[in-house]
Amino acid sequence: MGILDGKQQEEPFHSGEVFHLWSYLYSVKATLVTLQVLTNHTGDHDLKAFLEDLLENTFTQEEQQVETILKETGIRLPPAPPDRPNVELQDIPAGARFNDPEIAGLVQKELMTGRILCSYIMGISIRKDIGTLFGEFHIQKAEYEAKLLTITKDKGWIVSPPINIK
């Protein structure tokens, strides 16, 4: 019986899995803080509710799940930036404030790049549980991307490329 024939949780990680789990967690911790900042800058109720839901039900859960895996295997956790305080939108100077369409674009970009990274980690993983976990992250990000697309269309924030009618 080979080293990779036992229970998935007892199989060792290869160096790529360790690196990408650690890097992914580091990125998620930074994204959590970024979402806190963007939530403070949001004036639109629907976008604010979306960001709070995304923060709580996607990135916070991903952080907890990946952190648990790293702790269980004895891998040192990456540092986390400090949480940002909640502030009122009117307390942020107009010239320093992100606009709601800009926030939607930044979050859409974060979700898209996150899906790409999840796909890559799924592809390099030997352990099925890690591949499955990142498959779930991928699906969840795609669902939130669809919700955000609906918001941006409803609000008139979407910028589409020119249509070719020839």
C-alpha positions as YAML, in Angstrom:
chain: A
units: angstrom
residues:
- id: 1
  name: MET
  ca: [0.00, 0.00, 0.00]
- id: 2
  name: GLY
  ca: [1.44, 3.37, -1.02]
- id: 3
  name: ILE
  ca: [1.70, 6.55, 1.00]
- id: 4
  name: LEU
  ca: [-1.28, 8.06, -0.86]
- id: 5
  name: ASP
  ca: [-3.60, 5.05, -0.51]
- id: 6
  name: GLY
  ca: [-4.94, 5.75, 2.98]
- id: 7
  name: LYS
  ca: [-7.44, 8.24, 4.36]
- id: 8
  name: GLN
  ca: [-7.27, 11.60, 2.64]
- id: 9
  name: GLN
  ca: [-6.79, 13.55, 5.85]
- id: 10
  name: GLU
  ca: [-3.78, 11.40, 6.72]
- id: 11
  name: GLU
  ca: [-2.09, 11.82, 3.34]
- id: 12
  name: PRO
  ca: [0.83, 14.25, 3.37]
- id: 13
  name: PHE
  ca: [0.62, 17.53, 1.48]
- id: 14
  name: HIS
  ca: [3.03, 18.09, -1.36]
- id: 15
  name: SER
  ca: [4.92, 21.37, -1.42]
- id: 16
  name: GLY
  ca: [2.56, 22.96, -3.95]
- id: 17
  name: GLU
  ca: [-0.46, 22.22, -1.78]
- id: 18
  name: VAL
  ca: [1.25, 23.68, 1.28]
- id: 19
  name: PHE
  ca: [2.34, 26.80, -0.58]
- id: 20
  name: HIS
  ca: [-1.06, 27.42, -2.15]
- id: 21
  name: LEU
  ca: [-3.05, 26.73, 1.01]
- id: 22
  name: TRP
  ca: [-0.84, 29.17, 2.91]
- id: 23
  name: SER
  ca: [-0.91, 31.76, 0.12]
- id: 24
  name: TYR
  ca: [-4.67, 31.42, -0.33]
- id: 25
  name: LEU
  ca: [-5.24, 31.99, 3.38]
- id: 26
  name: TYR
  ca: [-2.96, 35.04, 3.31]
- id: 27
  name: SER
  ca: [-4.94, 36.43, 0.37]
- id: 28
  name: VAL
  ca: [-8.30, 35.73, 2.01]
- id: 29
  name: LYS
  ca: [-7.21, 37.57, 5.17]
- id: 30
  name: ALA
  ca: [-6.29, 40.61, 3.06]
- id: 31
  name: THR
  ca: [-9.57, 40.38, 1.15]
- id: 32
  name: LEU
  ca: [-11.55, 40.38, 4.40]
- id: 33
  name: VAL
  ca: [-9.97, 43.70, 5.39]
- id: 34
  name: THR
  ca: [-10.49, 45.10, 1.89]
- id: 35
  name: LEU
  ca: [-14.18, 44.19, 2.04]
- id: 36
  name: GLN
  ca: [-14.46, 45.94, 5.41]
- id: 37
  name: VAL
  ca: [-13.04, 49.11, 3.85]
- id: 38
  name: LEU
  ca: [-15.24, 48.86, 0.75]
- id: 39
  name: THR
  ca: [-18.33, 48.30, 2.89]
- id: 40
  name: ASN
  ca: [-17.54, 51.56, 4.69]
- id: 41
  name: HIS
  ca: [-17.36, 53.36, 1.34]
- id: 42
  name: THR
  ca: [-20.62, 51.96, -0.02]
- id: 43
  name: GLY
  ca: [-23.66, 54.20, -0.16]
- id: 44
  name: ASP
  ca: [-25.96, 51.80, -2.02]
- id: 45
  name: HIS
  ca: [-28.06, 49.63, 0.28]
- id: 46
  name: ASP
  ca: [-28.14, 46.59, -2.05]
- id: 47
  name: LEU
  ca: [-24.39, 46.65, -2.64]
- id: 48
  name: LYS
  ca: [-23.70, 47.07, 1.08]
- id: 49
  name: ALA
  ca: [-25.92, 44.08, 1.91]
- id: 50
  name: PHE
  ca: [-24.17, 42.06, -0.82]
- id: 51
  name: LEU
  ca: [-20.71, 42.94, 0.54]
- id: 52
  name: GLU
  ca: [-21.66, 42.06, 4.11]
- id: 53
  name: ASP
  ca: [-23.13, 38.75, 2.95]
- id: 54
  name: LEU
  ca: [-20.06, 38.00, 0.82]
- id: 55
  name: LEU
  ca: [-17.72, 38.81, 3.70]
- id: 56
  name: GLU
  ca: [-19.59, 36.68, 6.21]
- id: 57
  name: ASN
  ca: [-20.72, 33.73, 4.11]
- id: 58
  name: THR
  ca: [-17.81, 33.30, 1.75]
- id: 59
  name: PHE
  ca: [-14.49, 34.78, 2.78]
- id: 60
  name: THR
  ca: [-14.89, 34.34, 6.55]
- id: 61
  name: GLN
  ca: [-15.87, 30.69, 6.07]
- id: 62
  name: GLU
  ca: [-13.01, 30.10, 3.63]
- id: 63
  name: GLU
  ca: [-10.60, 31.62, 6.13]
- id: 64
  name: GLN
  ca: [-11.84, 29.32, 8.89]
- id: 65
  name: GLN
  ca: [-11.74, 26.18, 6.74]
- id: 66
  name: VAL
  ca: [-8.25, 26.71, 5.33]
- id: 67
  name: GLU
  ca: [-6.92, 27.86, 8.70]
- id: 68
  name: THR
  ca: [-8.23, 24.66, 10.30]
- id: 69
  name: ILE
  ca: [-6.45, 22.51, 7.70]
- id: 70
  name: LEU
  ca: [-3.15, 24.35, 8.21]
- id: 71
  name: LYS
  ca: [-3.42, 24.16, 12.01]
- id: 72
  name: GLU
  ca: [-4.20, 20.45, 11.94]
- id: 73
  name: THR
  ca: [-1.11, 19.77, 9.84]
- id: 74
  name: GLY
  ca: [1.16, 22.01, 11.92]
- id: 75
  name: ILE
  ca: [1.79, 24.60, 9.22]
- id: 76
  name: ARG
  ca: [2.44, 28.11, 10.50]
- id: 77
  name: LEU
  ca: [-0.41, 30.51, 9.71]
- id: 78
  name: PRO
  ca: [0.16, 33.67, 7.66]
- id: 79
  name: PRO
  ca: [-0.15, 37.05, 9.36]
- id: 80
  name: ALA
  ca: [-3.43, 38.93, 9.14]
- id: 81
  name: PRO
  ca: [-3.82, 42.67, 8.70]
- id: 82
  name: PRO
  ca: [-5.76, 44.39, 11.48]
- id: 83
  name: ASP
  ca: [-9.54, 44.70, 11.15]
- id: 84
  name: ARG
  ca: [-10.84, 48.06, 10.05]
- id: 85
  name: PRO
  ca: [-13.36, 49.97, 12.15]
- id: 86
  name: ASN
  ca: [-16.83, 50.74, 10.85]
- id: 87
  name: VAL
  ca: [-17.19, 54.36, 9.78]
- id: 88
  name: GLU
  ca: [-20.03, 56.39, 8.39]
- id: 89
  name: LEU
  ca: [-19.88, 57.15, 4.68]
- id: 90
  name: GLN
  ca: [-20.18, 60.90, 5.27]
- id: 91
  name: ASP
  ca: [-17.04, 60.80, 7.43]
- id: 92
  name: ILE
  ca: [-14.94, 59.77, 4.41]
- id: 93
  name: PRO
  ca: [-13.83, 62.80, 2.36]
- id: 94
  name: ALA
  ca: [-15.40, 62.86, -1.12]
- id: 95
  name: GLY
  ca: [-12.03, 62.79, -2.87]
- id: 96
  name: ALA
  ca: [-10.90, 59.73, -0.90]
- id: 97
  name: ARG
  ca: [-14.10, 57.74, -1.34]
- id: 98
  name: PHE
  ca: [-14.66, 54.81, -3.68]
- id: 99
  name: ASN
  ca: [-17.85, 55.10, -5.74]
- id: 100
  name: ASP
  ca: [-20.35, 52.26, -5.76]
- id: 101
  name: PRO
  ca: [-19.69, 51.28, -9.42]
- id: 102
  name: GLU
  ca: [-15.93, 51.20, -8.66]
- id: 103
  name: ILE
  ca: [-16.55, 48.99, -5.63]
- id: 104
  name: ALA
  ca: [-18.68, 46.62, -7.69]
- id: 105
  name: GLY
  ca: [-15.90, 46.40, -10.29]
- id: 106
  name: LEU
  ca: [-13.21, 45.74, -7.69]
- id: 107
  name: VAL
  ca: [-15.25, 43.02, -6.01]
- id: 108
  name: GLN
  ca: [-16.10, 41.42, -9.37]
- id: 109
  name: LYS
  ca: [-12.38, 41.33, -10.18]
- id: 110
  name: GLU
  ca: [-11.61, 39.75, -6.79]
- id: 111
  name: LEU
  ca: [-14.25, 37.06, -7.32]
- id: 112
  name: MET
  ca: [-13.02, 36.32, -10.84]
- id: 113
  name: THR
  ca: [-9.36, 36.02, -9.86]
- id: 114
  name: GLY
  ca: [-10.38, 33.95, -6.84]
- id: 115
  name: ARG
  ca: [-12.19, 31.48, -9.09]
- id: 116
  name: ILE
  ca: [-9.12, 31.18, -11.31]
- id: 117
  name: LEU
  ca: [-6.92, 30.49, -8.28]
- id: 118
  name: CYS
  ca: [-9.41, 27.94, -6.94]
- id: 119
  name: SER
  ca: [-9.34, 26.15, -10.30]
- id: 120
  name: TYR
  ca: [-5.55, 26.07, -10.24]
- id: 121
  name: ILE
  ca: [-5.41, 24.69, -6.70]
- id: 122
  name: MET
  ca: [-7.97, 22.04, -7.65]
- id: 123
  name: GLY
  ca: [-5.74, 21.08, -10.55]
- id: 124
  name: ILE
  ca: [-2.51, 20.72, -8.58]
- id: 125
  name: SER
  ca: [-4.03, 18.94, -5.58]
- id: 126
  name: ILE
  ca: [-3.35, 15.27, -5.09]
- id: 127
  name: ARG
  ca: [-5.57, 15.07, -2.03]
- id: 128
  name: LYS
  ca: [-9.20, 14.78, -3.09]
- id: 129
  name: ASP
  ca: [-10.47, 16.64, -0.04]
- id: 130
  name: ILE
  ca: [-8.44, 19.73, -0.96]
- id: 131
  name: GLY
  ca: [-9.60, 19.59, -4.57]
- id: 132
  name: THR
  ca: [-13.21, 19.23, -3.43]
- id: 133
  name: LEU
  ca: [-12.90, 22.08, -0.94]
- id: 134
  name: PHE
  ca: [-11.56, 24.46, -3.57]
- id: 135
  name: GLY
  ca: [-14.24, 23.25, -5.98]
- id: 136
  name: GLU
  ca: [-16.82, 24.39, -3.43]
- id: 137
  name: PHE
  ca: [-15.04, 27.75, -3.07]
- id: 138
  name: HIS
  ca: [-15.09, 28.07, -6.87]
- id: 139
  name: ILE
  ca: [-18.83, 27.40, -7.09]
- id: 140
  name: GLN
  ca: [-19.60, 29.81, -4.29]
- id: 141
  name: LYS
  ca: [-17.58, 32.60, -5.93]
- id: 142
  name: ALA
  ca: [-19.40, 31.98, -9.25]
- id: 143
  name: GLU
  ca: [-22.76, 32.27, -7.47]
- id: 144
  name: TYR
  ca: [-21.74, 35.56, -5.86]
- id: 145
  name: GLU
  ca: [-20.44, 36.82, -9.21]
- id: 146
  name: ALA
  ca: [-23.88, 36.17, -10.71]
- id: 147
  name: LYS
  ca: [-25.55, 38.06, -7.84]
- id: 148
  name: LEU
  ca: [-23.15, 40.98, -8.31]
- id: 149
  name: LEU
  ca: [-23.81, 41.00, -12.06]
- id: 150
  name: THR
  ca: [-27.53, 41.32, -11.37]
- id: 151
  name: ILE
  ca: [-26.89, 44.25, -9.01]
- id: 152
  name: THR
  ca: [-24.62, 46.04, -11.50]
- id: 153
  name: LYS
  ca: [-27.17, 45.58, -14.30]
- id: 154
  name: ASP
  ca: [-30.07, 46.75, -12.13]
- id: 155
  name: LYS
  ca: [-28.15, 49.83, -11.01]
- id: 156
  name: GLY
  ca: [-26.92, 50.69, -14.51]
- id: 157
  name: TRP
  ca: [-23.26, 50.35, -13.44]
- id: 158
  name: ILE
  ca: [-22.23, 47.73, -15.96]
- id: 159
  name: VAL
  ca: [-19.94, 48.93, -18.71]
- id: 160
  name: SER
  ca: [-20.16, 46.66, -21.70]
- id: 161
  name: PRO
  ca: [-17.81, 46.70, -24.67]
- id: 162
  name: PRO
  ca: [-19.13, 47.99, -28.01]
- id: 163
  name: ILE
  ca: [-21.50, 45.64, -29.78]
- id: 164
  name: ASN
  ca: [-20.48, 44.45, -33.23]
- id: 165
  name: ILE
  ca: [-23.58, 44.31, -35.43]
- id: 166
  name: LYS
  ca: [-21.91, 43.52, -38.77]
...
